[in-house]
């Protein structure tokens, strides 16, 4: 049966950076404290929102140690072990475990061109490399491969996977995964990576949400989760509608990369709210321009609850 430890709102934590491009550990600790104090149920370090692809191994280790220390056991810490091949992912998983992670999140290999049989062996090898629970991160926009439901459920039934973080954007596929997981006795914790249809995903049976926008508005996602758990779908829909309006910040940058327009928008909004001192992005991504930042600030001011 699905563990109840990895449920609810689990934001993928941004990685604050200094002007020189190093991890700003003081601000990272502050961000983690903000998330936990706003009622999240876990945190996910070194995900796409954490700019994991841009960080070297030493920087990744600093992030994990900082997040684990800041959380201080109050909520589970999931850590991304995301790399090009199974061997490198296994190494990253072991380092994360040594730093105090509670679970590992891994994609299919990057750059390497593997078929589904090879990807299955990949997940089995990563699971064998650590005693921590392993989550599959389904994000075909970055990995090229959509992880099929039958593969995921089989790995869950075999005890290889503890759960799935679904960022595929395939809502039909997600519903089929939830149904297959239920039919198999719920071996997986199934988490959606959506920001704007979380209410629908929870209604159909998702165990939780991993929203990048949760860095900006963790309290809103916590209220949405609580409303869904209470069966108050009207309140959940109202909170989701407000969050969807806030999510418009990611569409304000024109002609920029997905990382710049998405993660850059989150960092810009957090800077506007006073949660981080700047919106520095990992090299070679540049921060958003002043006009875009102004549009983002206006959206934040119009959609976020007043802070007291």
C-alpha angles and dihedrals in degrees: 000000000000114000112243091215095083103051138109127027114355110169120202099238119234117234109234111213134199121236086264092056099253125131110274098219095180092057092041090057089049092050091051091049090051092051095048094045090052091059108261118161098220142343131237116212123196099021127136090279087052089058090238094165091062098049124089121225094266092052091047090053091050090052094050095046091047095049094045091050093047094049091050094193096303095120134006118276116217115194129200117234097187122161146126103277141018094257094054092044090052090051091051091048092053092049091050091050091051089051092055106266118163096207140005126232117201135175126208109278117292123231091359109102105228131170123224094268090054091046090053090053088048093058092044091052093048091049090051090052094064139027091222122106111268125219123196113226108213106199110141093174087072102026101035093224125096109213107229120229095237091056093048095047092046090053089047093050090049091053094246096113128040093189152332132251103205115204094151095112087224103129094178090051090048092053090049090050092052091049093047090048091052091048090053093052098266101284090163136063101224115207126183122221092203121120101191108037099042092123090058093045091051091047091056092048113277114158094217150323135261102198123177088203086061087083088066099038111016092153092058092054090046090054091047091052092047092050091050092049089052091050091242096139094166091060090043091053092049092052091046092051090054091047090049089055089051090050088067085088090082091061096055099086114080124205094004131124122269090252093051096046095041110033089026090057092050092051092045091052092047090050089051090052092050094246095121129023095231145000099239113161128206114270129301092022114093124213118257118274123258096258092053091046090053092053090049091050091052092052091048092050092049097048109029120088114251111272117232 
